[in-house]
């Protein structure tokens, strides 16, 4: 059994490497959860007696797989008239390509009482204030967590891991896929909340970081040629240098699991030096986007 498990894990790692080598495309903007301006926020059906505190770039705590600042959400629920429900959603409008599989992941940590959920959805309708968001509104469930009393497959009332490895709601896929050809515009996001109808004063606290929706689409992405981009050294102990012929707009560091661990925005220079001292050892993809939207991808190994 141990040999079979090892071979299964080895195959999974090899598939990840093959996938990452085929023009990985990150769709999420601001997945580092540092900047509130990258996300829309909708208080779906928030009762007036309840409170929600939201902090982007939060540094007092984070998920174990988070990097630097994260999104921190603290919500209360009085469980009395005018305070039965707390439900808030963070989302973005994305243009996805039909026929392409997009893998979702992110670092996740929580502490909560009963009747709690965090759910990830993709749908054609924009989340609206004062309404719910889910299958009844035409959205497709992707991933998520619930309190143990609502979901027997969720083994704990505290999590600290990732959506890809630890999500426990039934029918979790962590994959977004639309059949057919051409592009489709959707709203992608995650909502969290808690319900209390008995005056229990339930609450929850959530930390989320490195939200990623990675796809592979060799035809839809404008690419930088090998002559246009230089990333060196390929074996890194401290710093990696990135240089292209046009100006760099954005650089993302993606680990072998497809998780975006660093992002540098609005660089506006032809070369940049990136500090990798604090990153774990392993393979990283350096995804470079220039001022015209052309994208290049180079591999480096952190020693």
Helices and strands as residue ranges (DSSP letters): H 2-20, E 24-26, G 36-38, E 40-43, E 52-58, E 70-76, E 85-97, E 102-112, E 116-123, G 135-137, E 140-146, E 158-162, H 163-166, E 175-176, E 183-195, E 203-216, E 229-232, E 235-236, E 239-255, E 260-275, E 282-290, E 295-302
